[in-house]
Amino acid sequence: MGLDGVMMSWTAVIPVKRLETAKSRLGATDDPQRPELALAFALDVIDACLKAPSISAVIVVTDDQEVIDAARGVSICPEPVNGGLNRAIAEGAALVEGPIVALTGDLPCLTPESLEYVLGLASQYPHSLLSDAQGSGTAMLLAIESRTLKPHFGTKSRSEHVQAGYIDLALETSSEIRTLIAGARRDVDTPVDLWDALRIGVGSHTSAVIGRQS
């Protein structure tokens, strides 16, 4: 329910950078498994959004043709040239009216259930965020009115967003709830992150890639 007691319908915006340069800390530059995993992470995020009842539309901001070809059931927004993550999110947000959630494309543990729970929490605040597993970054950024979404992704983005007035949903809940939404916060940048994601449980696309690589 929203602030006025009405059920909310959210639009998800997911920026996905070119696979050839994505997840640089996950493997060597010429490692073919790295872009394959980056695509799998993004597709698992997309699938979770498409299956979440409160998500009415999904916009993927990208200029990678492989991502465009693989992402089904979404709208594609061209990524601004040399714009970076914040500009990419802003570009997608400009197409949205009403509630918006901007998600990073590296949350392979995200499930429709955990996303629904986050959206339910977010509906109580005009602006909110879900900090990442490390606690210093941002996994999701949410606003009841899309035009007010102001992304500050980058180093220590959680602090930037909190200073801008966003409520960190991960800290506004009990320890039991934090356990329930742990997968929604588990971004993957390094091999250690991936190990932890596999411990929590990943989506079908990531699972399939890991199975082929084993």
Stockholm file with secondary structure:
# STOCKHOLM 1.0

chainA/1-214         MGLDGVMMSWTAVIPVKRLETAKSRLGATDDPQRPELALAFALDVIDACLKAPSISAVIVVTDDQEVIDAARGVSICPEPVNGGLNRAIAEGAALVEGPIVALTGDLPCLTPESLEYVLGLASQYPHSLLSDAQGSGTAMLLAIESRTLKPHFGTKSRSEHVQAGYIDLALETSSEIRTLIAGARRDVDTPVDLWDALRIGVGSHTSAVIGRQS
#=GR chainA/1-214 SS CCTTSCCCCEEEEEECCCTTTSCTTSSCTTCTHHHHHHHHHHHHHHHHHHHCTTEEEEEEECCCHHHHHHCCSCEEECCCTTCHHHHHHHHHHTTCCSCEEEECSCCTTCCHHHHHHHHHHHTTSSEEEEECTTSSSEEEEEESSGGGCCCCCSTTHHHHHHHTTCEETTTSSCHHHHHHTHHHHCCCCSHHHHHHHHHHCCCHHHHHHHHHHC
#=GC SS_cons         CCTTSCCCCEEEEEECCCTTTSCTTSSCTTCTHHHHHHHHHHHHHHHHHHHCTTEEEEEEECCCHHHHHHCCSCEEECCCTTCHHHHHHHHHHTTCCSCEEEECSCCTTCCHHHHHHHHHHHTTSSEEEEECTTSSSEEEEEESSGGGCCCCCSTTHHHHHHHTTCEETTTSSCHHHHHHTHHHHCCCCSHHHHHHHHHHCCCHHHHHHHHHHC
//
